[in-house]
Amino acid sequence: MITHREASAQEIAFSGLNHRVYLPEDAEYPRAAVILVHGRAGNARVMWPFSRAFREHRPIAVSPEAFMDDPIGGKSWWLVDEWAKGEAWDEGPRRPTQPEQLEAALSKLDFFVSALPDLYPVDPDKLFAFGFSQGAAMVSSLSLQKPSLFKGVALLAGFIPRVVFDQQERFVAPEIRSGAAALPKYFMASGTLDDTIPIVKAERGRDSLRSLGAEVTYCTEDVGHKVGASCMRSLKDWFDGCCAE
């Protein structure tokens, strides 16, 4: 795992979010950057094990911390409402993400990502995003709003909120809906035993991306709410291909 540091008070104020950052030493700048976005009840430290997929390329890496205190601990991009006992829904035991929740969270992340080239020596044409679980919902949704923002997006044990496709005029850029703009390349890793994000939910997001013309590399393993060793290797291979272009 690469060595990262806490952001300074000035860096936090400028970007709008607490975060941790890795700036490779003895490197040429500007250079590619990877934004690591954690899931529900996470923090700015938990995503760094995924640096194994890209550390050989020595990009700048930043991990923003969500802005809401979650009752179960840690930070979240929005608070998850559980169904009352006896209720059910086809995506699992949680209520669907509400549009207002997603819009508020995306505004924070969009501001953070947009600030990076003025904060660190980042090449804005070589931005990548890795999101886990709720963080995957964040980076996928932002990529659909701003298709030129990221070069590649990895959705790890994650999903795309149903509301994004139910309300495309609200969440999907018009140039994507018209076919006039290309989406970034996507990687998705899902566990067949995942009870938190059922695989049917991940597959629906995969199919929706492909229907919009996106190139999606999809990996599954017999694991729960995590990324297994095989999909970690596939993630590295995917990033090697994206970064080399």
C-alpha positions as CSV (number, residue, x, y, z in Angstrom):
1,M,0.0,0.0,0.0
2,I,1.3,3.4,-0.9
3,T,2.2,6.1,1.7
4,H,-0.4,8.8,2.0
5,R,-0.9,11.8,4.2
6,E,-3.7,13.8,5.7
7,A,-4.7,16.9,3.8
8,S,-3.9,20.3,5.4
9,A,-6.5,22.6,6.7
10,Q,-5.9,24.8,3.7
11,E,-6.3,21.9,1.3
12,I,-9.5,20.8,3.0
13,A,-10.9,24.3,2.8
14,F,-10.0,24.6,-0.9
15,S,-11.5,21.3,-1.9
16,G,-14.5,21.3,0.4
17,L,-13.8,17.8,1.8
18,N,-11.5,16.2,4.3
19,H,-9.2,13.9,2.4
20,R,-5.9,12.0,2.2
21,V,-3.4,12.3,-0.6
22,Y,-0.5,10.5,-2.2
23,L,2.0,12.6,-4.2
24,P,4.7,10.4,-5.7
25,E,8.3,11.7,-5.1
26,D,10.7,12.3,-8.0
27,A,7.9,12.3,-10.5
28,E,7.2,14.4,-13.6
29,Y,4.2,16.7,-13.2
30,P,1.4,17.1,-14.1
31,R,0.4,13.5,-14.0
32,A,-2.6,11.1,-13.8
33,A,-4.7,10.9,-10.7
34,V,-6.9,8.4,-9.1
35,I,-9.8,9.5,-6.8
36,L,-10.7,6.8,-4.3
37,V,-14.3,7.1,-3.0
38,H,-15.3,5.0,0.0
39,G,-18.7,3.6,0.8
40,R,-21.2,3.8,3.6
41,A,-19.8,4.3,7.1
42,G,-16.2,4.7,5.7
43,N,-13.5,7.3,5.9
44,A,-10.6,8.6,4.0
45,R,-8.3,5.7,5.0
46,V,-10.3,2.6,4.0
47,M,-9.8,2.7,0.2
48,W,-6.0,2.6,0.0
49,P,-5.6,-1.2,-0.3
50,F,-7.0,-0.7,-3.8
51,S,-3.8,1.2,-4.6
52,R,-2.3,-2.2,-5.4
53,A,-4.1,-2.0,-8.8
54,F,-2.3,1.2,-9.8
55,R,0.8,1.8,-7.6
56,E,3.2,0.7,-10.4
57,H,2.1,3.7,-12.4
58,R,2.6,6.1,-9.5
59,P,-0.3,8.4,-10.2
60,I,-1.4,11.0,-7.7
61,A,-4.1,9.5,-5.5
62,V,-6.6,11.2,-3.3
63,S,-9.3,9.8,-1.1
64,P,-12.1,12.2,-0.1
65,E,-14.1,11.6,3.1
66,A,-17.9,11.8,2.9
67,F,-19.6,14.7,4.7
68,M,-22.4,13.0,6.7
69,D,-22.0,11.3,10.1
70,D,-23.6,7.9,9.8
71,P,-25.5,6.6,12.9
72,I,-23.7,3.2,12.5
73,G,-20.3,5.0,12.5
74,G,-18.0,6.6,10.1
75,K,-19.0,8.9,7.2
76,S,-21.5,8.4,4.4
77,W,-22.5,10.3,1.2
78,W,-26.1,9.9,2.2
79,L,-27.9,8.2,5.0
80,V,-29.5,4.9,4.2
81,D,-33.0,4.3,5.3
82,E,-33.8,0.7,6.3
83,W,-37.1,-0.9,5.5
84,A,-39.3,-1.5,8.5
85,K,-39.5,-5.2,9.6
86,G,-41.8,-7.1,7.3
87,E,-41.4,-4.8,4.4
88,A,-39.5,-5.9,1.3
89,W,-38.1,-4.5,-1.9
90,D,-36.5,-6.1,-4.9
91,E,-33.0,-4.6,-4.3
92,G,-32.7,-5.8,-0.7
93,P,-33.5,-4.5,2.8
94,R,-32.9,-0.8,2.1
95,R,-35.1,2.0,0.6
96,P,-34.1,3.3,-2.9
97,T,-31.7,6.2,-3.0
98,Q,-33.7,9.4,-3.2
99,P,-32.9,12.0,-5.9
100,E,-32.4,14.8,-3.5
101,Q,-29.9,12.7,-1.5
102,L,-27.9,11.9,-4.6
103,E,-27.9,15.4,-5.9
104,A,-26.6,16.8,-2.7
105,A,-23.8,14.2,-2.5
106,L,-22.8,14.6,-6.1
107,S,-22.5,18.4,-5.7
108,K,-19.9,17.9,-3.0
109,L,-17.9,15.3,-4.9
110,D,-18.1,17.3,-8.1
111,F,-16.7,20.4,-6.4
112,F,-13.9,18.3,-4.9
113,V,-12.8,16.7,-8.1
114,S,-13.0,20.0,-10.0
115,A,-10.7,21.6,-7.5
116,L,-8.0,19.0,-7.7
117,P,-6.0,20.4,-10.7
118,D,-5.7,23.7,-8.9
119,L,-4.7,22.0,-5.6
120,Y,-2.3,19.3,-6.8
121,P,-0.3,18.9,-10.0
122,V,-3.0,16.7,-11.6
123,D,-3.4,16.2,-15.4
124,P,-7.2,16.9,-15.8
125,D,-7.3,14.7,-18.9
126,K,-6.1,11.7,-16.9
127,L,-8.5,11.3,-14.0
128,F,-9.6,7.9,-12.8
129,A,-12.1,7.1,-10.1
130,F,-12.5,4.0,-7.9
131,G,-15.6,3.7,-5.8
132,F,-16.6,1.0,-3.4
133,S,-20.3,0.3,-2.6
134,Q,-22.0,3.6,-2.0
135,G,-18.8,5.2,-3.4
136,A,-19.4,3.3,-6.6
137,A,-22.8,4.8,-6.8
138,M,-21.2,8.2,-6.5
139,V,-18.5,7.9,-9.1
140,S,-20.8,6.2,-11.6
141,S,-23.5,8.8,-11.3
142,L,-20.9,11.7,-11.6
143,S,-19.5,10.1,-14.7
144,L,-22.9,10.0,-16.3
145,Q,-23.5,13.7,-15.5
146,K,-20.0,14.7,-16.8
147,P,-18.9,12.1,-19.3
148,S,-15.5,13.8,-20.0
149,L,-14.5,14.1,-16.4
150,F,-13.0,10.6,-16.0
151,K,-10.9,8.5,-18.3
152,G,-11.8,5.3,-16.4
153,V,-14.2,4.4,-13.6
154,A,-14.1,1.3,-11.4
155,L,-17.2,0.2,-9.5
156,L,-16.2,-2.2,-6.8
157,A,-18.9,-4.2,-5.0
158,G,-21.2,-1.3,-6.0
159,F,-24.2,-0.2,-8.0
160,I,-25.7,2.6,-10.0
161,P,-28.8,4.1,-8.2
162,R,-32.0,3.2,-9.9
163,V,-33.1,6.8,-9.8
164,V,-30.2,7.7,-12.2
165,F,-31.9,5.7,-15.0
166,D,-35.5,6.4,-13.9
167,Q,-34.8,10.2,-14.1
168,Q,-32.3,10.4,-16.9
169,E,-33.1,13.9,-17.8
170,R,-32.1,14.9,-14.3
171,F,-29.0,12.7,-13.9
172,V,-27.6,11.7,-17.4
173,A,-26.0,14.4,-19.5
174,P,-28.0,15.2,-22.7
175,E,-25.0,14.5,-24.9
176,I,-24.9,10.9,-23.6
177,R,-28.7,10.4,-24.1
178,S,-28.4,11.6,-27.6
179,G,-25.3,9.5,-28.4
180,A,-23.1,12.5,-29.1
181,A,-20.6,11.9,-26.3
182,A,-18.6,8.8,-25.3
183,L,-18.5,7.5,-21.8
184,P,-15.3,6.6,-20.0
185,K,-14.3,3.0,-19.7
186,Y,-15.7,1.1,-16.8
187,F,-14.6,-1.8,-14.6
188,M,-17.1,-3.6,-12.3
189,A,-16.4,-6.2,-9.7
190,S,-19.3,-8.0,-8.0
191,G,-19.6,-10.8,-5.5
192,T,-22.1,-13.5,-6.2
193,L,-22.6,-13.9,-2.4
194,D,-23.0,-10.2,-1.7
195,D,-26.0,-9.6,0.5
196,T,-25.4,-5.9,0.8
197,I,-25.4,-5.1,-3.0
198,P,-27.1,-8.1,-4.6
199,I,-25.5,-9.1,-7.9
200,V,-28.8,-8.5,-9.8
201,K,-28.5,-4.8,-8.8
202,A,-24.9,-4.6,-10.1
203,E,-25.9,-6.4,-13.3
204,R,-28.7,-4.0,-13.9
205,G,-26.2,-1.1,-13.7
206,R,-23.8,-2.9,-16.0
207,D,-26.5,-3.5,-18.6
208,S,-27.7,0.1,-18.4
209,L,-24.2,1.4,-19.0
210,R,-23.8,-0.8,-22.0
211,S,-27.1,0.4,-23.4
212,L,-25.7,3.9,-23.3
213,G,-22.7,2.7,-25.4
214,A,-20.2,2.3,-22.5
215,E,-17.4,-0.3,-22.6
216,V,-17.7,-2.3,-19.4
217,T,-15.3,-4.9,-18.1
218,Y,-17.2,-7.1,-15.7
219,C,-15.7,-9.5,-13.1
220,T,-17.5,-11.7,-10.6
221,E,-16.3,-14.0,-7.8
222,D,-18.0,-16.1,-5.2
223,V,-17.4,-13.6,-2.4
224,G,-19.5,-11.3,-0.3
225,H,-19.4,-7.6,-0.1
226,K,-15.7,-7.3,-1.1
227,V,-13.4,-7.6,-4.0
228,G,-11.7,-11.0,-4.2
229,A,-8.2,-11.8,-5.4
230,S,-9.1,-12.7,-8.9
231,C,-11.1,-9.5,-9.5
232,M,-8.3,-7.5,-7.9
233,R,-5.9,-8.9,-10.6
234,S,-8.5,-8.1,-13.3
235,L,-8.8,-4.5,-11.9
236,K,-5.0,-4.1,-12.2
237,D,-5.1,-5.4,-15.8
238,W,-7.9,-3.0,-16.6
239,F,-6.1,-0.1,-15.1
240,D,-2.8,-1.0,-16.9
241,G,-4.7,-0.9,-20.2
242,C,-6.5,2.3,-19.5
243,C,-3.4,4.1,-18.2
244,A,-1.2,3.0,-21.1
245,E,-3.5,4.7,-23.6
